[in-house]
Amino acid sequence: MPRALIDTTVLFAAAYRRDSSHDIALPILRGVDDGSLPEAVILDYVLAETLNGLTTHAGHDAAVDLLDRIEENTRFYVESLTADAIAAAKALFRRHETLSFVDACLAVYMQTEGLDYLYALDDDFDTVSDVYRLDTAVDPYDPN
């Protein structure tokens, strides 16, 4: 089954109803859940960033709820970078002023693992070659 990465902007907005992008992000997670979109890879850095943000803005219960949903869903995979990938992410981070370190990790993971698509609501990734960002609930693998 094809997979795509998910950025913090999508996870947070989908889980936090008061986020201005909630109505855009929620269909992405629902699409992963119901199989109409590719399975989702979530980097451990993204998970940490999302859970910390949810704890701050929505409370501990909301963060735990999202964590439980991710862990219980077989279409979501939490992955970590290798030591070599972290070194490459550091180098990418140093070269791209517009990328956060977590964004650099996502870009490197895509390149090293051969993933073609990333669901993200910010355009920071648009400066990195070989990163194809999706900001709506569209299946990039669907030929129709």
C-alpha positions, 0 to 999 in steps of 0.5 A, spaced: 500 500 500 502 506 498 504 511 503 505 518 504 508 523 510 504 527 514 506 534 517 505 537 524 500 542 521 495 537 518 495 533 525 495 539 529 489 542 525 485 536 524 485 534 532 484 542 534 477 544 532 479 551 533 485 551 528 483 555 522 485 549 518 481 544 521 476 543 516 482 542 511 486 538 515 480 533 518 478 530 511 486 528 510 486 524 517 479 521 515 481 519 508 487 515 511 483 512 516 477 510 511 482 508 506 481 513 501 488 516 502 495 513 502 497 510 509 500 515 513 507 515 516 508 520 522 515 521 524 517 521 531 519 528 531 512 530 528 508 526 533 512 530 539 511 536 536 504 535 535 502 532 542 506 538 545 502 543 541 495 540 543 497 539 550 498 547 550 492 549 546 487 543 547 489 540 554 493 533 556 486 529 554 486 532 547 493 530 546 492 523 549 486 522 545 490 523 538 496 519 541 491 513 542 487 514 535 494 514 532 497 508 536 490 504 535 490 505 527 493 500 523 494 505 517 498 510 521 506 508 522 510 512 527 517 512 524 524 514 526 530 517 522 537 513 522 543 516 525 545 518 517 538 521 516 539 525 522 546 528 520 543 529 513 537 533 516 542 537 520 545 539 513 539 540 510 537 545 516 543 549 515 542 550 508 535 552 508 533 558 512 525 557 511 525 550 514 525 548 521 529 542 523 523 537 523 521 540 516 528 538 514 527 531 517 521 530 513 524 532 507 530 527 508 526 521 510 522 522 504 528 522 500 531 516 504 525 512 504 523 513 497 516 517 499 513 521 494 508 525 498 507 529 504 501 532 507 502 539 509 499 545 510 505 550 510 509 552 504 516 551 507 517 545 503 516 548 497 523 550 496 526 543 497 527 539 491 523 532 490 518 534 496 511 534 493 506 537 498 499 536 498 494 540 502 488 537 501 485 530 501 487 528 495 490 521 493 496 522 489 496 515 487 489 515 484 490 514 476 483 518 476 
